[in-house]
Amino acid sequence: MIEVGEETAELSSMLLNIAETNQREMDSDLEILTSLLEPVMIVVIGLIIGVVIVAMYLPIFELMNVIQKKHYFNGRRGFSLIQKTIH
């Protein structure tokens, strides 16, 4: 296109035409890229939030297990002491 512009003495309009064409192509490519990137970002953010929630609840569940085990073993020990005193 540059060669044609030089031959016809319209180089500036040809360069402007090339720039506009490249700008449209770049805008189209960016639009496609962002439309593909949005779902990926949503999934990544969802995974991050999921990890944070699990990290917050995991200690609570562990604490509940420890409390239940302690209560269970204390209850069993108390029950066996009661059985020994009855017999």
C-alpha positions as CSV (number, residue, x, y, z in Angstrom):
1,M,0.0,0.0,0.0
2,I,2.9,2.3,0.7
3,E,4.3,1.7,-2.8
4,V,0.9,2.6,-4.3
5,G,0.6,5.7,-2.2
6,E,4.1,6.8,-3.4
7,E,3.2,6.3,-7.0
8,T,-0.1,8.1,-6.7
9,A,1.3,10.9,-4.5
10,E,-1.2,9.9,-1.8
11,L,1.2,8.5,0.8
12,S,-0.3,10.4,3.7
13,S,-3.8,9.1,3.0
14,M,-2.5,5.6,2.5
15,L,-0.6,5.7,5.8
16,L,-3.7,7.0,7.5
17,N,-5.8,4.2,5.9
18,I,-3.2,1.6,7.1
19,A,-3.3,3.0,10.6
20,E,-7.1,2.9,10.7
21,T,-7.2,-0.7,9.5
22,N,-4.6,-1.7,12.1
23,Q,-6.5,0.1,14.8
24,R,-9.8,-1.7,13.9
25,E,-8.0,-5.1,13.8
26,M,-6.4,-4.4,17.2
27,D,-9.7,-3.3,18.7
28,S,-11.4,-6.5,17.4
29,D,-8.6,-8.6,18.8
30,L,-8.8,-6.9,22.2
31,E,-12.5,-7.4,22.3
32,I,-12.1,-11.1,21.7
33,L,-9.4,-11.4,24.3
34,T,-11.4,-9.6,27.0
35,S,-14.5,-11.7,26.2
36,L,-12.3,-14.9,26.7
37,L,-10.5,-13.5,29.8
38,E,-13.6,-12.5,31.7
39,P,-14.9,-16.1,32.5
40,V,-11.4,-17.2,33.4
41,M,-11.0,-14.3,35.8
42,I,-14.4,-15.2,37.4
43,V,-13.4,-18.8,37.9
44,V,-10.0,-17.8,39.4
45,I,-11.6,-15.3,41.8
46,G,-14.2,-18.0,42.8
47,L,-11.4,-20.4,43.5
48,I,-9.6,-17.8,45.6
49,I,-12.7,-17.1,47.6
50,G,-13.3,-20.8,48.1
51,V,-9.8,-21.3,49.4
52,V,-10.3,-18.4,51.8
53,I,-13.6,-19.8,53.1
54,V,-12.1,-23.3,53.6
55,A,-9.1,-21.8,55.3
56,M,-11.5,-20.0,57.7
57,Y,-13.8,-22.9,58.4
58,L,-11.2,-25.6,58.7
59,P,-9.9,-24.5,62.1
60,I,-13.4,-24.3,63.4
61,F,-14.2,-27.8,62.3
62,E,-10.9,-29.1,63.8
63,L,-11.8,-27.4,67.1
64,M,-15.3,-29.0,67.0
65,N,-13.7,-32.4,66.5
66,V,-11.3,-31.9,69.4
67,I,-14.1,-30.8,71.7
68,Q,-16.3,-33.8,70.6
69,K,-13.4,-36.2,71.2
70,K,-12.7,-34.7,74.6
71,H,-16.3,-34.9,75.6
72,Y,-16.7,-38.4,74.2
73,F,-13.7,-39.7,76.1
74,N,-14.7,-38.0,79.3
75,G,-18.1,-39.4,79.0
76,R,-16.8,-43.0,78.4
77,R,-14.4,-42.7,81.4
78,G,-17.2,-41.5,83.6
79,F,-19.5,-44.3,82.5
80,S,-16.9,-46.9,83.2
81,L,-16.3,-45.5,86.7
82,I,-20.0,-45.7,87.3
83,Q,-20.1,-49.3,86.2
84,K,-17.2,-50.2,88.4
85,T,-18.8,-48.7,91.5
86,I,-22.1,-50.5,90.8
87,H,-20.4,-54.0,90.5
